[in-house]
Amino acid sequence: MSMISKLVHASIDLALLSGFLAGVKHSTGLTPKVSLINQPQLEIYADKYLDMGDYLYFGITQYMSGSEYFTRK
């Protein structure tokens, strides 16, 4: 595998994990405790990473709500 394909693969994996964490947050209220990192710069990036998951979660939820292939139960 080339370096670019490895980076793309890792990026997609990280986005999926972030989306999964957003789903857990919205269904249970549980979220990672970012304050345990103890490095302000890394905390900022961790918050941005989790915000990306929320963005993905809401975008996919909105798309699925408007689709004829999905229904609410």
C-alpha positions in Angstrom: 0.0 0.0 0.0 1.2 3.4 -0.8 1.6 6.1 1.9 -1.4 8.1 0.5 -3.7 5.1 0.7 -2.7 4.4 4.3 -3.4 8.0 5.2 -6.8 7.8 3.5 -7.6 4.5 5.3 -6.6 5.9 8.7 -8.6 9.1 8.1 -11.7 7.1 7.2 -11.2 4.9 10.3 -10.9 7.9 12.5 -14.0 9.5 11.0 -16.0 6.3 11.6 -14.8 6.2 15.2 -15.7 9.8 15.8 -19.2 9.2 14.3 -19.6 6.1 16.5 -18.7 8.2 19.6 -21.2 10.8 18.6 -23.9 8.2 18.3 -23.0 6.9 21.8 -23.1 10.4 23.1 -26.6 11.1 21.6 -28.1 7.8 22.6 -26.7 7.4 26.1 -25.2 10.8 27.1 -21.7 9.2 27.6 -18.8 11.1 26.1 -15.0 10.8 26.5 -13.5 13.0 29.3 -11.2 15.2 27.3 -10.0 17.0 30.4 -7.9 13.9 31.3 -5.5 14.7 28.5 -3.8 17.5 30.6 -2.3 19.2 27.5 -4.4 22.2 26.4 -3.4 22.0 22.7 -4.3 18.3 22.5 -7.6 19.0 24.3 -8.5 21.5 21.6 -7.8 18.9 18.9 -9.7 16.2 20.8 -12.7 18.6 21.1 -12.5 19.3 17.3 -12.3 15.6 16.6 -15.5 14.9 18.7 -17.2 17.9 17.0 -16.5 16.4 13.6 -18.2 13.2 14.8 -21.3 15.3 15.8 -21.3 16.9 12.4 -21.1 13.5 10.7 -23.8 12.1 12.9 -26.2 14.9 12.3 -25.5 15.0 8.6 -26.1 11.3 8.2 -29.2 11.4 10.4 -30.6 14.3 8.4 -29.9 12.4 5.1 -31.5 9.2 6.4 -34.6 11.2 7.7 -35.3 12.5 4.2 -34.7 9.2 2.5 -37.5 6.9 1.5 -35.4 3.9 2.4 -35.5 4.6 6.2 -38.3 5.0 8.6 -38.6 5.9 12.3 -40.0 3.3 14.8 
